Amino acid sequence: MAAIAIFLVLGSAYVQRAIPRGASNFDSANYEAMTKQWLETGVYGYWALDNPGEPDAVVTPGYPIFLAPFYYFSEETDPQTPGGPYSLIFTTQLFIGAVLLFLVWLYARMVATQRAANIAVLLLAPMWSFYNTVGVVLTSLLATTLIMGYFVVLGLAFQRRNQWLALAAGFLLAAGLLTRPTLALASLIPLVLGFSSVIKPQRRQALFALVGIALPFIPWIVRNWATFGRPMLIEGRTDPIVGGVDPYFRGQPGTETQTHGVSLGNYATMKEYDQNLSPLAFGWRIVKLNFASAPHEVVGWFTVGKLQYLAFANLPASATEGAIDGILLSSVSSLGLTGAFLSIRWRDLVPTAAMVAVWLAQNTLMVPDQRYWFDILPFLAVLAGALISAAWGRAPISKARAAARTAPAQGPA
C-alpha cells in the first residue's frame, strides 16, 4: 500500500494546485465546452467554442460521458462560459489514478512476479508525469485505467476459461477505446498471444471479448451514420500527424510555433498555391522535401528522434516539473525499453513488449507530445520492475508462479 499512499499524497497536493487552473489547456477547454453544449442543446461537437451548434465526430464520447454528470449537477452548462466543478472532477480522477496503480500491480503480478509488481508501482507513484493526470480535464487517465482493467479481467477470463469475464473485459476495452482510441491495436495482442506461458489465449474467451468490444461501439457508429450519412468511428484529425512531420520541430518558413513543428498555419500558406492540397498531402510533401535534402535526419526523426522527445524529457521546461520527474521518466523508460528487448530471453514478457512495440510503431506518425507517453508508461514500469527484480537475483518470471497463485496474496507495496 506504500505506493498508493505516496500517489494519493502527491496527487492530492497537485489537485489543490490544479483547481485554480481548471480547464485551461486547449484540449481541456474544448472537452469542457463540448460537454456543456451536449447537455444544454443535445449537439455533440468537439469544436463547441469555435463552431457552436455544429455536430462532429472528432473525439469519441467516453470522456464527455464521464464529465457530463459533474457539469449537470453543478448546473454549469453554458458552453461559452468557462468554469466547472473542478474539485469534484479532479478528486474523482485522483481515486481513478489509485485504481490504475492497483491494476498495474495486478497486471505486473500476473505477467511477472510480486516483487516486480511492487517495484513497478513504486516507480510510478512519485512520478509527476503519472500523478499530474489527475489534475487535468483530459482523457489519458480514465482511458488507461479502463484498458488496464481490460487486461486484468481478460487474464482472469483466460485462467478460469470464463466467457462472461471475457465479455466483461471486452466491455472495459470498448469503454477505454471510446474514451481514447490510441491503444486500440496494442490492446488486441493478448487475444492472440495471451499474457505469458501460464496465461495462454483461449479461442472461445477471445471471441466473447471481441463481442464485448464491438457491442458498445454500435450506438456511436449509428449516431454518426444518422448524423453524417456514413458509418464511421471517428473523423480524421490530421493536425497530430501534420504537426510531427518536420524533423526536430525546426518548422518551415513562416511557421510561428516551434513546439509542434509544422503547424496548420503553414498548411494554409501552402494551400494558396494548390487548392487541392489536403493537410496529409502537405505533410507528405514536407517529408519528401526533407528526405531529399537530409535522408538520414528524416529516418532518425521518425525512429529514435520522436522517442527522444516522448521518453527522455527533451521538451520545453514547462512540459516537466523539475529534474526529479525528468530523471524518473527517463529511467523508467530506459529500463522498460531494455526489459522489452530482453523479452527475447524472458518469453513471458513478450506480449507486454509486443504491445509497447506496436504502440511505438503507430506513434512514429504522430507529433511526439510527451503526454501521449502516458499510454504505455504502465507497461514500461512493469518491464522495468521485472528487469530490476532480475538484477537483484530474482528471475523476472517465476516458474512456480502458477502454484503460488493459490497462496494468499498480499497487497501492493
C-alpha positions in Angstrom: 0.0 0.0 0.0 3.0 2.3 0.2 2.9 3.2 -3.5 -0.8 4.1 -3.4 -0.2 6.2 -0.2 2.6 8.1 -2.0 0.4 8.6 -5.0 -2.5 9.9 -3.0 -0.3 12.4 -1.1 1.4 13.8 -4.2 -1.8 13.7 -6.2 -3.8 15.5 -3.6 -1.2 18.2 -3.4 -1.3 18.5 -7.2 -5.1 18.7 -7.3 -5.0 21.7 -4.9 -2.7 23.5 -7.3 -4.7 22.4 -10.4 -8.1 23.6 -9.3 -7.5 27.3 -9.9 -6.2 26.5 -13.4 -9.3 24.4 -14.3 -9.7 23.6 -17.9 -7.0 26.0 -19.1 -5.4 23.5 -21.5 -6.6 23.9 -25.2 -8.0 20.4 -25.4 -9.4 20.6 -21.9 -11.3 23.8 -22.8 -12.8 22.0 -25.8 -13.8 19.0 -23.8 -15.5 21.2 -21.2 -17.3 23.3 -23.8 -18.5 20.3 -25.8 -19.8 18.6 -22.7 -21.7 21.7 -21.7 -23.1 22.1 -25.2 -24.2 18.5 -25.3 -26.1 18.9 -22.0 -27.7 22.2 -23.0 -28.6 21.7 -26.6 -28.1 18.0 -27.3 -25.5 18.8 -30.0 -22.3 16.7 -29.8 -19.4 18.6 -31.2 -15.8 19.0 -30.1 -15.4 22.5 -31.6 -18.3 24.0 -29.5 -16.2 27.1 -28.8 -15.4 27.8 -32.4 -18.4 26.3 -34.2 -21.3 26.2 -31.7 -24.2 24.1 -32.7 -22.3 22.1 -35.3 -22.1 18.3 -34.7 -19.0 16.3 -35.4 -17.2 13.1 -34.5 -13.7 14.5 -33.8 -13.5 12.7 -30.5 -15.2 9.6 -29.1 -17.8 10.1 -26.4 -16.3 8.3 -23.4 -14.8 11.2 -21.7 -17.7 13.6 -22.3 -20.0 10.9 -20.8 -17.7 10.8 -17.7 -17.8 14.6 -17.4 -21.5 15.2 -18.0 -22.8 14.3 -14.5 -20.3 16.8 -12.9 -21.5 19.7 -15.1 -25.1 18.7 -15.0 -25.4 18.5 -11.2 -23.4 21.7 -10.7 -25.7 23.5 -13.2 -22.7 24.8 -15.2 -23.8 24.1 -18.7 -23.2 27.3 -20.7 -20.6 26.3 -23.3 -19.4 29.9 -23.8 -18.8 30.4 -20.1 -15.6 28.7 -18.7 -15.7 27.1 -15.3 -16.7 23.9 -13.8 -16.7 21.7 -10.6 -13.0 21.0 -10.9 -12.5 20.0 -7.3 -15.0 17.1 -7.7 -13.7 16.1 -11.1 -10.0 16.1 -10.0 -10.8 14.4 -6.7 -12.6 11.7 -8.6 -9.7 11.4 -11.0 -7.4 11.1 -8.0 -9.2 7.9 -6.9 -9.2 6.7 -10.5 -5.5 7.1 -10.5 -5.2 5.0 -7.3 -7.3 2.3 -9.0 -5.0 2.4 -12.0 -2.0 2.0 -9.8 -3.6 -1.1 -8.2 -4.5 -2.5 -11.6 -0.8 -2.0 -12.7 0.2 -4.0 -9.7 -2.2 -6.8 -10.5 -1.1 -6.9 -14.2 2.6 -7.0 -13.2 2.0 -9.8 -10.7 0.1 -11.6 -13.5 2.8 -11.5 -16.1 5.9 -11.4 -13.8 6.3 -11.6 -10.0 5.0 -9.9 -6.9 8.4 -8.3 -6.4 8.4 -6.9 -9.9 4.8 -5.6 -9.3 5.9 -3.8 -6.1 8.8 -2.2 -7.9 6.6 -1.2 -10.9 4.1 0.8 -8.8 6.8 2.3 -6.6 8.4 3.6 -9.8 5.1 5.2 -11.0 3.7 6.6 -7.8 6.1 9.6 -7.2 6.4 10.5 -10.9 4.9 13.8 -11.9 4.2 12.6 -15.4 1.9 10.0 -13.8 0.1 11.8 -11.0 -0.4 15.1 -12.9 -3.1 13.4 -15.0 -5.5 13.7 -12.0 -5.5 17.5 -12.3 -6.3 18.0 -16.0 -9.5 17.7 -17.9 -8.1 15.1 -20.4 -8.7 11.5 -21.4 -5.5 9.8 -20.6 -6.1 8.7 -17.0 -9.6 7.4 -17.5 -8.8 5.6 -20.7 -5.7 3.9 -19.5 -7.5 2.8 -16.3 -10.3 1.2 -18.2 -7.9 -0.5 -20.6 -5.7 -1.8 -17.8 -8.8 -3.2 -16.2 -9.5 -5.0 -19.5 -6.1 -6.6 -19.4 -6.5 -7.8 -15.8 -10.1 -9.2 -16.3 -9.1 -10.8 -19.6 -6.2 -12.5 -17.9 -8.7 -13.9 -15.3 -11.0 -15.0 -18.1 -8.2 -17.0 -19.8 -7.1 -18.5 -16.5 -10.6 -19.6 -15.5 -11.9 -20.2 -19.0 -14.8 -18.0 -18.3 -16.6 -16.4 -21.3 -18.6 -13.9 -19.1 -15.4 -12.5 -17.7 -14.1 -12.2 -21.3 -17.3 -10.4 -22.3 -16.8 -8.0 -19.3 -13.2 -7.5 -20.4 -14.4 -6.6 -23.9 -16.8 -4.0 -22.5 -14.0 -2.5 -20.4 -11.8 -2.2 -23.5 -14.6 -0.7 -25.5 -15.2 1.9 -22.8 -11.4 2.7 -22.8 -11.2 3.0 -26.6 -14.4 5.1 -26.7 -12.5 7.4 -24.3 -9.2 7.4 -26.1 -8.5 5.1 -29.0 -4.7 5.3 -29.1 -4.2 1.8 -27.6 -6.6 0.0 -29.9 -4.0 -2.0 -31.9 -1.8 -2.9 -28.9 -4.8 -4.0 -26.8 -5.7 -6.8 -29.2 -2.3 -8.5 -28.8 -3.3 -10.6 -25.7 -6.2 -12.1 -27.7 -3.6 -13.7 -29.9 -0.5 -14.1 -27.7 -2.1 -14.3 -24.3 -0.2 -12.8 -21.4 2.5 -15.4 -20.5 3.4 -19.1 -20.8 1.0 -19.7 -17.9 -1.9 -17.5 -19.2 -2.4 -18.5 -22.8 -5.1 -17.3 -25.1 -8.4 -19.2 -25.3 -10.3 -19.1 -28.6 -13.8 -19.1 -27.0 -12.9 -16.4 -24.5 -11.2 -14.3 -27.2 -14.4 -14.4 -29.3 -16.5 -13.3 -26.3 -14.1 -10.5 -25.7 -14.4 -9.3 -29.3 -18.2 -9.3 -28.9 -17.9 -7.3 -25.8 -15.6 -4.8 -27.6 -17.9 -4.5 -30.6 -21.3 -4.0 -28.9 -20.7 -0.6 -27.2 -19.5 0.9 -30.5 -22.8 0.2 -32.2 -24.7 3.2 -30.8 -21.8 5.5 -31.6 -21.5 4.3 -35.2 -25.3 4.5 -35.7 -25.2 8.1 -34.4 -22.5 9.0 -36.9 -24.3 7.3 -39.7 -27.6 9.1 -38.9 -25.8 12.5 -38.5 -23.3 12.4 -41.3 -24.7 9.9 -43.7 -21.9 7.4 -43.4 -20.8 4.9 -40.7 -17.5 5.9 -39.1 -15.6 5.5 -35.8 -14.0 9.0 -35.8 -13.4 11.9 -38.0 -9.9 12.3 -39.2 -7.9 14.8 -37.2 -4.8 15.4 -39.2 -3.1 18.0 -37.0 -1.4 15.5 -34.7 0.2 13.9 -37.8 1.0 17.1 -39.7 2.4 18.6 -36.5 5.0 15.8 -36.4 6.4 15.7 -39.9 9.2 18.2 -39.6 12.4 16.8 -38.0 13.1 18.1 -34.5 10.5 20.8 -34.8 12.6 23.1 -37.0 9.5 24.4 -38.7 9.2 25.8 -42.2 9.5 29.5 -43.3 6.5 31.3 -41.8 5.9 28.8 -39.0 5.1 30.7 -35.8 5.2 27.7 -33.4 8.4 25.8 -32.6 6.8 23.4 -30.1 4.6 21.5 -32.5 6.6 21.7 -35.7 4.8 22.4 -39.0 1.5 24.0 -38.0 -1.8 24.1 -39.9 -0.9 27.8 -40.4 1.8 26.5 -42.7 -0.7 24.3 -44.4 -2.9 27.3 -45.1 0.1 29.1 -46.7 0.9 26.2 -48.9 -2.7 25.8 -49.9 -2.7 29.2 -51.6 -0.5 27.6 -54.3 -2.6 24.4 -54.6 -6.2 24.5 -53.8 -6.4 20.7 -53.9 -3.8 20.1 -51.3 -5.0 18.3 -48.2 -3.3 18.5 -44.8 -1.9 15.0 -45.2 -0.7 15.7 -48.7 1.0 18.8 -47.3 2.7 16.7 -44.7 3.8 14.1 -47.2 5.3 16.9 -49.4 7.3 18.2 -46.4 8.6 14.7 -45.7 9.7 14.2 -49.3 11.4 17.6 -49.4 13.2 17.0 -46.2 14.2 13.4 -47.2 15.7 14.7 -50.5 18.0 17.1 -48.6 18.8 15.1 -45.5 17.5 11.4 -45.6 19.4 10.4 -42.5 17.8 13.1 -40.5 14.3 12.2 -41.6 14.9 8.5 -40.9 16.3 9.4 -37.5 13.4 11.7 -36.7 10.7 9.0 -37.4 12.5 6.5 -35.2 14.8 7.5 -32.3 14.1 11.2 -32.7 10.5 11.1 -31.7 11.3 8.5 -29.0 13.8 11.1 -27.6 11.1 13.7 -27.2 8.5 11.3 -25.9 10.5 9.4 -23.3 13.6 11.4 -22.3 12.2 14.8 -21.2 13.6 16.6 -24.1 10.8 19.1 -24.2 10.4 22.8 -23.2 10.9 23.3 -19.5 7.2 23.9 -19.0 6.4 20.4 -20.0 8.1 18.8 -17.0 8.1 19.7 -13.3 11.7 19.8 -12.2 14.6 17.4 -12.6 13.1 14.7 -10.5 10.4 13.9 -13.0 12.8 14.0 -15.9 15.1 11.5 -14.1 12.2 9.2 -13.1 10.6 9.3 -16.5 13.8 8.8 -18.4 14.9 6.0 -16.0 11.6 4.1 -16.2 11.5 4.5 -20.0 15.1 3.3 -20.4 14.7 0.3 -18.1 11.3 -0.6 -19.6 12.6 -0.5 -23.2 15.6 -2.6 -22.0 13.2 -5.1 -20.4 11.2 -5.2 -23.7 14.3 -6.0 -25.6 15.3 -8.7 -23.1 11.9 -10.3 -23.5 13.7 -12.3 -26.3 15.0 -14.3 -23.3 12.2 -13.8 -20.8 9.4 -15.1 -23.1 6.6 -14.5 -20.6 7.2 -10.8 -21.1 6.8 -11.0 -24.9 3.1 -10.0 -25.1 3.8 -6.9 -22.9 6.9 -6.0 -25.0 4.9 -6.5 -28.2 2.2 -4.0 -27.0 4.9 -1.4 -26.4 6.4 -2.1 -29.8 3.1 -1.8 -31.7 2.3 1.5 -29.9 5.8 2.9 -30.7 5.4 1.9 -34.4 2.0 3.6 -34.5 3.2 6.8 -32.9 6.1 7.3 -35.3 3.5 9.0 -37.4 2.3 11.4 -34.7 3.6 14.6 -33.1 5.7 13.5 -30.1 3.8 15.1 -27.3 5.1 13.8 -24.0 1.6 13.3 -22.6 1.0 10.6 -25.2 3.7 8.6 -23.5 1.2 8.0 -20.6 -0.5 5.3 -22.8 2.4 2.9 -22.3 4.0 4.2 -19.2 2.4 1.5 -17.0 3.7 -1.3 -19.3 7.2 0.2 -19.3 7.0 0.3 -15.5 6.1 -3.4 -15.4 9.0 -4.2 -17.7 11.3 -2.1 -15.6 10.1 -3.8 -12.5 10.9 -7.2 -14.0 14.4 -6.0 -15.0 15.2 -4.6 -11.6 13.9 -7.8 -9.9 16.2 -9.8 -12.2 19.2 -7.6 -11.3 18.5 -8.4 -7.7 19.0 -12.1 -8.5 15.3 -13.0 -8.8 14.2 -14.3 -12.2 11.5 -11.9 -13.6 9.3 -14.8 -14.3 8.8 -17.4 -11.6 8.3 -20.9 -12.8 6.4 -21.7 -9.6 4.1 -18.7 -10.1 1.1 -20.9 -11.1 1.3 -22.8 -7.9 2.0 -19.6 -5.9 -1.3 -18.2 -7.1 -3.2 -20.5 -4.7 -1.4 -18.8 -1.8 -2.9 -15.8 -0.1 -1.8 -12.6 -1.9 -0.5 -9.5 -0.2 -1.4 -6.0 -1.3 0.8 -3.7 -3.4 3.9 -2.2 -1.8 
